[in-house]
Amino acid sequence: MQVRVVDYRAADAAEQFTRSLHETGFGVLVNHPIPQALVEKIYADWLAFFNGEDKHGFAFSKETQDGYFSTAISETAKGATQKDIKEYFHIYPWGRIPERLRADAMRYYEVANGLAAELLSWVERHTPPEIAKSYSEPLSNMIKDSTHTLLRVLRYPPLTGQEPAGSLRAAAHGDINLLTILPAANEPGLQVQDMSGNWVDVPCDFGMLIINIGDMLQEASQGYYPSTQHRVVNPTGEGATKSRVSLPLFLHPRNDVVLSERYTAHSYLEERLRELGVKT
């Protein structure tokens, strides 16, 4: 498996990027328009937030799924038996955000959401006609007026050595949405599973942008774009003493979008949230 590293400014960027998504479920962009200085500031500011006590005043809402999720109620990946070793905060423009962190979070949300929409248009443009005819509507229209695109700020805490056997920072999983946009984290650990079941490190030098297919796009494209399993492994040595901060944006369609004969976007999301154990 070779995840392509594509220069966003290249003349054939859209074609090369979409080919990587089709072949591996992942693509990596360099020279992209997301400001690295903003990403680094968000990492530092939110790490301070997670290290403080204010976070407990933003406990998540089961109904709206916004706010703070502690390590005690973290997700359990589909098929896994242990909770992931992580805490995180869900940001929507309409949701709760600590006021001192709001401006940067919303600036990032706007820039990343705009780029995600552009990348989805690349996928739409380079989808073979025989696959595109299965879409209930153009991909670019699926996200029009959506209020469900989610920015998640993740913190994987330092390891204590007391973690349950077999637990990982993030167990193997596929994302729920259409596309996930992820700036390289401040620490390594992201891996993708190849067709033979082997785990391969995803190129993630600081400043790179990692994009992967979500289960909803896999469903809508009848598997042409694979939602490849990925995970975040536990570090060893000095890395185990450090927090890892990550900033994925999950591009979601409107609730009423028909993904396939089996699912609407809403029914698919509800099923997956129940499987993850964060909604009953």
C-alpha positions in Angstrom: 0.0 0.0 0.0 1.3 3.5 -0.9 -0.6 6.5 0.4 0.2 9.3 -2.1 1.7 12.5 -0.9 0.2 15.2 -3.3 1.2 18.8 -3.7 -2.1 20.7 -3.4 -0.8 23.3 -5.9 0.1 20.7 -8.6 -1.8 20.8 -11.9 -2.8 17.2 -11.5 -3.5 17.3 -7.7 -7.2 16.5 -7.9 -6.6 13.4 -10.1 -3.6 12.1 -8.0 -5.4 12.7 -4.7 -8.6 11.0 -5.8 -6.6 8.0 -7.1 -4.9 7.6 -3.7 -8.3 7.7 -2.0 -9.6 5.0 -4.3 -6.6 2.8 -3.9 -5.9 3.2 -0.2 -8.8 5.2 1.4 -6.2 7.8 2.3 -4.4 10.8 0.7 -1.9 13.3 2.1 -1.6 16.9 1.0 1.4 19.3 1.3 1.3 23.0 0.5 -2.3 23.1 1.4 -4.1 26.3 2.5 -4.6 25.5 6.2 -2.3 27.8 8.2 0.2 25.7 10.2 0.6 28.5 12.8 -3.1 28.4 13.6 -3.0 24.6 14.0 0.0 24.8 16.4 -1.8 27.5 18.4 -4.9 25.4 18.7 -2.8 22.4 19.8 -1.1 24.4 22.6 -4.3 26.2 23.8 -6.4 23.1 23.9 -3.7 21.0 25.6 -3.8 23.6 28.4 -7.6 23.3 28.5 -7.5 19.5 28.8 -4.9 19.8 31.5 -7.2 22.1 33.5 -10.5 21.6 35.4 -12.7 23.9 33.4 -13.4 21.1 30.9 -15.8 19.4 33.4 -18.2 22.3 33.0 -18.7 21.4 29.4 -19.7 17.8 29.9 -21.1 16.4 26.6 -24.8 16.3 25.8 -26.2 12.9 24.8 -28.8 14.6 22.7 -26.6 17.0 20.7 -23.2 15.3 21.1 -21.4 18.5 21.6 -19.0 19.4 24.5 -16.4 17.5 26.5 -16.0 13.7 26.5 -13.8 12.4 29.3 -11.5 9.3 29.1 -14.1 7.5 31.3 -16.8 7.8 28.6 -14.5 7.6 25.6 -15.6 5.7 22.5 -15.2 1.9 22.2 -14.4 1.2 18.6 -16.8 -1.1 16.7 -15.7 -4.7 17.5 -13.3 -3.6 20.3 -13.7 -4.5 24.0 -11.7 -1.7 25.6 -12.4 2.1 25.5 -9.9 4.2 23.6 -7.3 6.0 25.7 -8.4 9.6 24.8 -10.5 12.5 25.8 -12.0 15.0 23.3 -14.2 18.0 22.7 -16.9 18.2 20.0 -17.2 21.6 18.3 -20.1 22.7 16.1 -20.8 26.3 15.2 -24.1 26.1 17.1 -22.6 24.3 20.1 -20.8 25.2 23.3 -17.1 26.3 23.1 -15.0 27.8 25.8 -15.1 31.5 25.0 -11.3 32.0 25.1 -10.9 29.3 22.5 -13.9 30.1 20.3 -12.3 32.5 17.8 -9.4 30.3 16.7 -11.7 27.2 16.7 -14.2 28.9 14.4 -11.5 30.3 12.1 -10.1 26.8 11.7 -13.6 25.3 11.3 -14.3 27.7 8.4 -11.0 27.1 6.6 -11.0 23.3 7.0 -14.7 23.0 6.1 -14.0 25.0 2.9 -11.1 22.8 2.0 -13.1 19.7 2.8 -15.8 20.9 0.4 -13.2 21.5 -2.3 -11.7 18.0 -1.9 -15.1 16.5 -2.0 -15.6 18.2 -5.3 -12.3 16.7 -6.5 -13.7 13.3 -5.6 -17.0 14.0 -7.4 -15.1 15.2 -10.6 -13.0 12.1 -10.8 -15.5 9.4 -9.8 -16.1 7.1 -12.8 -19.6 7.6 -14.3 -20.7 4.0 -13.5 -20.0 4.7 -9.8 -21.4 8.3 -9.8 -24.7 7.2 -11.2 -25.4 5.4 -7.9 -25.2 8.7 -5.9 -28.6 9.9 -4.9 -27.4 13.4 -5.6 -24.1 15.0 -6.4 -21.6 14.7 -3.6 -21.1 18.5 -3.4 -24.9 18.9 -2.9 -24.9 16.3 0.0 -23.2 18.8 2.3 -25.1 21.9 1.3 -26.7 23.4 4.4 -25.4 20.6 6.6 -25.2 21.4 10.3 -23.5 18.2 11.2 -19.9 18.7 10.1 -17.9 18.1 13.3 -14.6 19.5 14.5 -13.1 17.2 17.2 -10.2 18.3 19.4 -8.5 15.1 20.7 -6.1 14.6 23.5 -4.4 11.3 24.0 -2.9 11.6 27.5 0.5 10.3 28.6 0.5 6.6 29.4 0.6 5.5 33.0 1.5 1.9 32.5 -1.8 0.9 34.2 -3.8 0.8 31.0 -6.0 -2.3 30.5 -4.3 -5.1 28.4 -5.0 -4.6 24.7 -6.2 -1.0 24.9 -4.9 1.5 22.4 -5.0 5.3 22.1 -7.5 4.6 19.3 -8.4 1.1 18.3 -8.9 0.1 14.7 -11.9 1.8 13.2 -13.4 3.5 10.2 -14.8 7.0 10.4 -18.5 7.6 10.0 -18.6 10.5 7.7 -17.8 11.4 4.0 -14.3 12.8 4.4 -12.0 13.4 7.4 -9.5 16.2 7.3 -6.6 15.8 9.7 -3.6 18.0 10.2 -0.6 15.9 11.3 -0.7 15.6 15.1 2.1 16.8 17.4 3.2 13.2 18.0 3.3 10.2 15.6 1.1 7.1 15.9 -1.4 7.0 13.1 -1.4 3.7 11.1 -3.6 2.4 8.2 -4.3 -1.3 7.5 -3.4 -2.6 4.0 -5.2 -5.3 2.0 -3.1 -8.0 3.6 -4.0 -6.9 7.1 -0.6 -5.3 7.8 -0.4 -2.0 9.6 1.4 0.8 7.8 2.5 4.2 9.2 0.7 7.1 7.5 3.1 9.8 6.3 2.5 12.6 8.9 5.3 15.0 9.0 4.3 18.1 10.9 2.5 20.4 8.4 1.1 17.6 6.3 -2.7 17.2 5.9 -4.1 13.7 6.1 -7.4 12.9 4.5 -9.4 9.7 4.6 -12.6 8.2 3.3 -15.4 7.8 5.8 -18.0 5.0 5.9 -20.8 7.2 4.5 -18.8 7.8 1.3 -17.9 4.1 1.1 -21.7 3.3 1.4 -22.7 5.9 -1.2 -20.0 4.8 -3.7 -20.7 1.1 -3.3 -17.2 0.5 -1.9 -15.3 2.3 -4.8 -13.9 4.7 -2.1 -12.9 2.4 0.8 -13.2 3.5 4.4 -9.9 1.9 5.4 -9.4 0.8 8.9 -6.9 3.0 10.9 -5.7 3.3 14.4 -3.5 5.3 16.8 -0.9 3.0 18.5 0.5 3.5 22.0 4.0 5.1 22.0 7.0 3.7 23.9 9.9 5.2 25.6 9.9 9.0 25.9 6.8 9.3 23.6 4.7 7.5 26.3 5.3 10.5 28.6 3.8 13.0 26.2 0.3 14.0 25.2 -0.8 13.7 21.6 -3.1 16.3 20.3 -5.1 15.9 17.1 -7.7 18.0 15.2 -9.9 16.0 12.8 -12.7 17.6 10.9 -15.5 15.1 10.0 -17.4 16.3 6.9 -21.0 15.2 7.2 -24.0 15.3 4.8 -27.4 16.6 5.7 -29.6 14.2 7.7 -32.0 13.6 4.8 -29.3 12.6 2.3 -29.9 9.1 0.9 -26.7 7.1 1.0 -28.0 3.8 -0.3 -31.1 1.6 -0.4 -30.2 0.7 3.2 -29.4 4.1 4.8 -30.0 7.8 5.0 -27.2 9.8 6.6 -29.3 10.2 9.7 -30.1 6.5 10.2 -26.4 5.6 9.5 -25.1 8.1 12.0 -27.6 7.0 14.7 -26.6 3.4 14.3 -22.9 4.1 14.5 -23.2 6.3 17.6 -25.0 3.5 19.4 -22.3 1.1 18.3 -19.6 3.4 19.7 -21.5 3.5 23.1 -21.9 7.3 23.2 -25.6 7.2 22.5 -28.3 4.9 23.6 
